[in-house]
Amino acid sequence: MTAKTAKSPSLLIKLLALKKMLFGGLMLLVSVITSLGWGYHDQIVAFANDYLLNAEYGLVRWVIEHLAHASPQVLGKIAALTGVYGLLIESAAIGLWLGMTWAEPLFIALVAALLPLEGYEILHHLSLSKLLLFVINLAIVLVLINHWLGGKRRDRQQLSTP
């Protein structure tokens, strides 16, 4: 049984997928560090402050900073949720890169899922980088929705023409 693939995605779609693959990899890294590094909160927070201060990685930084104040039970939940999200975004990004038809709606949903959190951050802790992140991710979602709906329209037109 083979998965249905669409035509090869455009360069823009591949670049969006690559960007999110990097983000998903960071989420997986946070999950592993959280799972294995219960006693290394200060180093984790220092890593976040040194390397993850810009744009989208602010979410990763937020998660890591909250690790410093969490109990082991909460840390276990954070590790699991971060790992699941990282695996989902990685799977969707790779599927999108390969042109798999299931990947685009999943990818859209996963990127759009962060918009409320980013909106909350803008409302309560406005900064240029957070605003830029929100605008970039909103643009990504809109581009992908347009691309996905355009592909569905083309498919319907091809089915209706003899």
C-alpha positions, 0 to 999 in steps of 0.5 A: 500500500502506498501513500497518495502523493501530489505533484512535487511541491514548489520551492516555496512550500519546500522552504516552509517545510524546511523551516518547520523541520528545524523547529520540530527538531528543536522541539524534539531536542527540548523533549529529550533534554527535559526527559533526561536532564531533570537536574540541569535546569540552569544549563537548559535555561542558559542554553535557551537564553543564548541560542533560542532568543529569536523569532519562533524559537521564543516558544522553545525558550518559553517552554525551557524557562518554565522547566526551571520551576516545574516539578518532576511530574510536570516535567514528564508531561512537558517532555511528552507533549513537546516530543509529540508536537515535535514528531508531528511537525517533523512528520508533516514537514517531511510529508509536505516536502515529499508531496504527500497529500495527507501532509498539507492539512496536518501541517496547516493545523500544526502551524495554526495551532501556535497562533493563539499562543503567539497572539497571547504573547503579543498581547501580554509581552509585546516585542518586535520579534514576537510580532514578526513571528506571528506575522510570519506564521500567519503568512505561512498558514495563509499561503498553505491554505491558499495552496491546499485549496487551490490544489483541491479546486484543480482536482475537482476541475480535472474530475469534472472535465471529460 
